[in-house]
Amino acid sequence: MPTSSDAVVKLVTSIAAIDSAQWDGCANPDAATFNPFVSHAFLNALEDSGCVGPRMGWLPRHLVLEDDSGNVTAAAPAYLKSHSQGEYVFDHGWADAYEQAGGRYYPKLQIAVPFTPVPGPRLLVKPGPRANADEQLLAAAAVEVVRQGGLSSVHLTFLSADTAERLRALGFLTRVGQQFHWQNQGYATFDDFLATLASRKRKAIRKERQTAVAPGIEIEHVTGRAISEAHWDAMYKFYMDTGNRKWGRPYLNRAFFSKLGQVMPDRCLLVLAKRGGAYIAGALNLIGGNCLYGRYWGAVEHHPALHFEVCYYQAIDFAIQNKLARVEAGAQGEHKLARGYLPVETYSAHWLADPSLRRAVERFLKQEREMVTQYSADLTESGPYRKDDS
């Protein structure tokens, strides 16, 4: 593994073996920009519940950079993968083409938060004068793991734009994707937000909100220690309903939700819909330093517009009330555009060992980037906000 004169990169097979305070000092050094998904607590909950591990095809191989005193100065959540499930940056086509040509695409190294298409840091580096050098050491270590292990590639998904650009200089290919985020422009109320929309869109949202709760449905927010196991039972039922219909194979088990509530309760927000005293739908959000992250939704009864109310409008309400800068509502979904969520680009970085595979992927990514960028521009132009001189 790469080393410097006073640092060495180690491979660690369980995040529980890494001191949580030292990990979090690299992952979230600034409380104002806290990202719950790269926290030690969240990643450990995935491993401890069995959602991540050998049986699931996500083998932890975390990269940890230690100085000569044994202090962790950088780290990366890394996994040896035997498939491409649960990543949301789809490379199945690359794998199929490579294997048809006689290559072996799996196993590969994935630097990511499992099952979580949320942008954020992936090369977690403690701030300081050696931060850039430590980031390069981590990237070089990932490449060395590929080379020494006879792997096909290393992939960093949903990383920041500036990190993707720096990795380009180290031989990584950049891939651009798209999500829809809501930006808080200092609104004091939901009506302030609505006032920025075109009249037709404003009326449509008001009508949807009225429709969602018309059949006697009540909406409640539950967070912190107020979240009980009964709440998690309901949320897991909703999650399984959506997972079985959309994904075919839900990734998370019931134990994960309890562990999440135990280790980071104040970061969890459940938005639950109740009718006749029973919970019928809900969404799980995680609260970051300056962002609300929408994650899972489900329902056991169908009601028009309830999905939009529970997932999108309630999230906007919460962000306004708590002065959060934005709401990230997860992967995909052009239907979010009409509800005030605008397209933003997401980034991933890929290092491929085989030169012929690299050349083919590089050509594909160039065309894909142009299409995504143009599509995002077109969507933004057709967005719901008023077109005026301001």
Residue pairs with C-beta under 8 A, 6 or more apart in sequence:
1 8
1 9
1 10
1 11
1 141
1 144
1 145
2 9
2 137
2 140
2 141
2 144
3 9
3 137
4 133
4 137
6 67
6 68
7 65
7 66
7 67
7 68
7 73
7 134
7 137
8 65
8 66
9 63
9 64
9 65
9 66
9 137
9 138
9 141
10 63
10 64
10 65
10 66
11 61
11 62
11 63
11 64
11 145
12 18
12 60
12 61
12 62
12 63
12 64
13 59
13 60
13 61
13 62
14 47
14 60
15 23
15 40
15 43
15 44
15 47
15 60
15 62
15 77
16 44
16 47
16 48
18 40
18 62
18 64
18 72
18 75
19 72
20 40
20 41
20 44
22 71
22 72
23 39
23 40
23 72
23 75
23 124
24 39
24 40
25 72
25 126
26 72
26 73
26 74
26 75
26 124
26 125
26 126
27 35
27 38
27 39
27 40
27 75
27 121
27 124
28 34
28 35
28 38
28 39
28 289
29 126
29 127
30 289
31 289
32 289
32 290
33 288
33 289
33 290
34 288
34 289
35 118
35 120
35 121
35 288
35 289
36 42
36 264
36 267
36 286
36 287
36 288
36 293
37 43
37 113
37 116
37 118
37 120
37 286
37 293
38 77
38 113
38 120
38 121
38 122
38 124
39 264
41 263
41 264
42 113
42 260
42 263
42 264
43 77
43 113
44 263
45 256
45 259
45 260
45 263
45 264
46 52
46 114
46 115
46 256
47 53
47 60
48 259
49 252
49 253
49 255
49 256
49 259
50 56
50 253
50 255
51 114
51 115
51 251
51 252
51 253
51 256
52 58
52 60
52 79
52 114
53 59
53 60
56 251
57 81
57 82
57 83
57 85
58 79
58 80
58 81
58 86
58 110
58 114
59 79
59 80
59 81
60 78
60 79
61 78
61 79
61 80
61 109
61 145
62 75
62 76
62 77
62 78
63 75
63 76
63 78
63 111
63 138
63 141
63 142
63 145
64 72
64 74
64 75
65 72
65 73
65 74
65 75
65 134
65 137
65 138
65 141
66 72
66 73
67 73
72 126
73 125
73 126
73 128
73 130
73 134
74 123
74 124
74 125
74 126
74 131
74 134
74 135
74 137
74 138
75 124
75 138
76 111
76 122
76 123
76 124
76 138
76 142
77 111
77 112
77 113
77 122
77 124
78 109
78 110
78 111
78 142
78 145
79 109
79 110
79 111
79 112
79 114
80 107
80 108
80 109
80 110
80 149
80 151
81 87
81 106
81 107
81 108
81 109
81 110
82 106
82 107
83 106
84 90
84 91
84 92
84 95
85 249
85 251
86 114
86 115
86 251
87 110
87 112
87 155
87 157
88 117
88 157
88 158
88 331
89 117
89 155
89 157
89 158
89 175
89 177
89 348
91 155
91 350
94 105
94 357
94 361
95 105
95 106
97 360
98 104
98 105
98 152
98 354
98 357
99 105
101 356
103 152
103 354
103 357
104 152
105 152
105 153
106 152
107 149
107 151
107 152
108 146
108 151
108 152
108 153
108 154
108 155
109 142
109 145
109 146
109 149
109 151
109 153
109 154
109 155
110 154
110 155
110 157
111 122
111 123
111 142
111 154
111 155
111 156
111 157
111 159
112 122
112 155
112 156
112 157
112 158
113 120
113 158
114 251
115 251
115 252
116 158
116 295
117 157
117 158
117 179
117 330
117 331
117 346
118 158
118 293
118 295
118 328
118 330
119 158
119 159
119 160
119 179
119 328
119 346
119 347
120 158
120 159
120 160
121 159
121 160
121 163
122 156
122 157
122 158
122 159
122 160
122 163
123 135
123 138
123 139
123 156
123 159
123 163
125 131
125 134
125 135
125 138
126 134
132 166
135 163
135 166
136 166
136 170
139 167
139 170
139 172
140 170
142 154
142 156
142 351
143 154
143 170
143 171
143 351
145 151
145 154
146 152
146 153
146 154
146 351
146 353
147 353
151 353
152 352
152 353
152 354
152 357
153 350
153 351
153 352
153 353
153 357
154 350
154 351
155 348
155 349
155 350
155 351
156 163
156 164
156 167
156 172
156 348
156 349
156 350
157 348
158 346
158 347
158 348
159 347
159 348
159 349
160 347
161 345
161 347
163 347
163 349
164 172
164 174
164 347
164 348
164 349
165 174
167 174
167 349
168 174
168 349
170 351
171 351
172 349
172 350
172 351
173 349
173 350
173 351
173 352
173 358
173 361
173 362
173 365
174 347
174 348
174 349
174 365
174 369
175 347
175 348
175 349
175 350
175 365
175 368
175 369
176 345
176 346
176 347
176 365
176 368
176 369
176 372
176 373
177 345
177 346
177 347
177 348
177 372
178 343
178 344
178 345
178 346
178 372
178 375
178 376
179 328
179 329
179 330
179 331
179 332
179 343
179 344
179 346
180 329
180 333
180 334
180 336
180 337
180 341
180 342
180 343
180 344
181 326
181 327
181 328
181 329
181 341
181 342
181 344
182 312
182 315
182 316
182 319
182 326
182 327
182 329
182 340
182 341
182 342
183 325
183 326
183 342
184 319
184 320
184 323
184 324
184 325
184 326
184 327
185 193
185 196
187 193
187 320
188 320
189 320
190 313
190 316
190 317
190 320
192 320
193 316
193 320
193 340
194 202
194 205
194 206
195 202
196 385
196 386
197 205
197 340
197 384
197 385
197 386
198 384
198 385
198 386
198 387
201 338
201 384
204 338
205 313
205 339
205 340
208 305
208 308
208 309
208 313
209 305
209 309
209 313
211 304
211 305
212 303
212 304
212 305
212 306
212 308
212 309
212 310
213 219
213 309
215 275
215 303
216 275
216 276
217 273
217 274
217 275
217 280
217 303
217 306
218 273
218 274
218 275
219 271
219 272
219 273
219 274
219 309
219 310
219 314
220 271
220 272
220 274
221 269
221 270
221 271
221 272
221 314
221 318
222 231
222 269
222 270
222 272
223 265
223 266
223 268
223 269
223 270
223 287
224 265
224 266
224 268
225 265
227 261
227 265
227 268
227 270
229 258
231 270
231 272
231 279
232 254
232 257
232 258
232 261
233 254
234 272
234 279
234 282
235 257
235 270
235 272
235 282
235 284
235 296
235 298
236 254
236 257
237 298
237 300
238 281
238 282
238 283
238 296
238 297
238 298
238 299
238 300
239 250
239 252
239 257
239 284
239 296
239 298
240 250
240 298
241 298
241 299
241 300
242 296
242 297
242 298
242 299
243 249
243 250
243 251
243 298
244 250
257 284
260 268
261 268
264 286
266 287
267 286
267 287
267 288
268 284
268 285
268 286
268 287
269 284
269 285
269 286
269 287
269 292
269 318
270 282
270 283
270 284
270 285
271 282
271 283
271 285
271 310
271 311
271 314
271 315
271 318
272 279
272 281
272 282
272 310
273 279
273 280
273 281
273 282
273 299
273 303
273 306
273 309
273 310
274 280
275 301
280 299
280 300
280 301
280 303
281 297
281 298
281 299
281 300
281 301
281 303
281 306
281 307
281 310
282 297
282 298
282 299
282 310
283 294
283 295
283 296
283 297
283 310
283 311
283 314
283 315
284 295
284 296
284 297
285 292
285 293
285 294
285 295
285 315
285 318
286 292
286 293
286 295
287 293
287 322
287 324
288 324
290 324
290 325
290 326
291 324
291 325
291 326
291 327
291 328
292 315
292 318
292 319
292 322
292 324
292 326
292 327
292 328
293 327
293 328
294 311
294 312
294 315
294 327
294 328
294 329
294 330
295 330
297 307
297 310
297 311
299 306
299 307
308 335
308 339
311 329
312 327
312 329
312 336
312 339
312 340
312 341
313 339
315 327
315 329
316 327
316 340
318 324
319 325
319 326
319 327
327 341
329 336
329 341
333 341
334 379
337 343
337 379
337 382
337 383
337 384
338 384
339 384
340 384
340 385
342 379
342 380
342 383
343 375
343 376
343 379
343 380
344 376
345 372
345 373
345 376
350 361
352 358
352 361
